[in-house]
Amino acid sequence: MGLRTGVGFIYVALASISKEFGFARVSAKLRQRVAGALQQEIATYSDDLRGNTYGYVIEQDGEEVDACKGLSVTMMAIALRSAK
């Protein structure tokens, strides 16, 4: 099962899907779920290629105490929805 993108191909073997999800048969519903995950990977990779990445820095008394950098626009949107 695979998808073609502007920069190449992304795919996953049906045997890998069966093993990952623990099903002997890969149903149409599971294929759609996996296709959605592959599309998410494409969106994240595309954000990275375009430089659409963000991050944050937490400072205390002018010193960096924590940071998270390199978050794609797509992943930030998912994180924000999950946080609500």
C-alpha positions as CSV (number, residue, x, y, z in Angstrom):
1,M,0.0,0.0,0.0
2,G,1.5,3.3,-1.0
3,L,1.1,6.9,-2.0
4,R,3.0,9.0,-4.5
5,T,4.1,12.5,-3.5
6,G,5.9,15.4,-5.2
7,V,9.2,14.2,-3.8
8,G,8.9,10.4,-4.0
9,F,6.9,7.5,-2.7
10,I,5.8,6.4,0.7
11,Y,4.5,2.9,1.4
12,V,4.0,0.2,3.9
13,A,3.9,-3.5,3.3
14,L,0.6,-5.2,4.1
15,A,2.5,-7.7,6.2
16,S,3.9,-4.8,8.3
17,I,0.4,-3.5,8.8
18,S,-0.8,-6.9,9.9
19,K,2.0,-7.2,12.4
20,E,1.7,-3.7,13.7
21,F,-2.0,-3.8,14.3
22,G,-2.2,-7.5,15.2
23,F,-4.7,-8.5,12.5
24,A,-4.4,-11.4,10.1
25,R,-6.4,-9.6,7.5
26,V,-6.1,-5.9,6.5
27,S,-9.6,-4.6,6.1
28,A,-10.7,-1.6,4.0
29,K,-11.2,0.4,7.2
30,L,-7.7,-0.4,8.4
31,R,-6.3,0.5,5.0
32,Q,-8.0,3.9,5.2
33,R,-6.5,4.4,8.7
34,V,-3.0,3.6,7.5
35,A,-3.5,5.8,4.4
36,G,-4.3,8.7,6.8
37,A,-1.2,8.0,8.8
38,L,0.9,8.0,5.6
39,Q,-0.7,11.3,4.5
40,Q,0.2,12.8,7.9
41,E,3.8,11.7,7.4
42,I,3.8,13.4,4.0
43,A,2.4,16.6,5.4
44,T,5.0,16.6,8.2
45,Y,7.9,15.9,5.8
46,S,6.6,18.6,3.5
47,D,6.5,21.2,6.3
48,D,10.1,20.3,7.2
49,L,11.3,20.7,3.6
50,R,9.6,24.1,3.3
51,G,11.0,25.3,6.6
52,N,7.5,25.5,8.2
53,T,8.9,24.5,11.6
54,Y,8.5,26.2,14.9
55,G,9.7,25.8,18.5
56,Y,9.7,27.4,21.9
57,V,12.2,28.3,24.5
58,I,11.5,28.5,28.2
59,E,13.8,31.0,30.0
60,Q,14.3,31.6,33.7
61,D,16.3,34.6,34.8
62,G,17.6,35.0,31.2
63,E,18.8,31.4,31.0
64,E,17.3,28.7,28.8
65,V,15.9,26.0,31.0
66,D,14.0,24.0,28.4
67,A,13.2,24.1,24.7
68,C,11.5,22.2,22.0
69,K,12.4,23.1,18.4
70,G,11.7,21.7,15.0
71,L,7.9,21.2,15.3
72,S,6.2,21.2,12.0
73,V,3.1,23.3,11.4
74,T,1.1,20.1,11.1
75,M,2.4,18.6,14.3
76,M,1.8,21.9,16.2
77,A,-1.8,21.9,15.0
78,I,-2.3,18.3,16.3
79,A,-0.6,19.2,19.6
80,L,-2.8,22.2,20.1
81,R,-6.0,20.3,19.3
82,S,-4.9,17.6,21.8
83,A,-4.1,20.1,24.5
84,K,-7.6,21.6,24.4
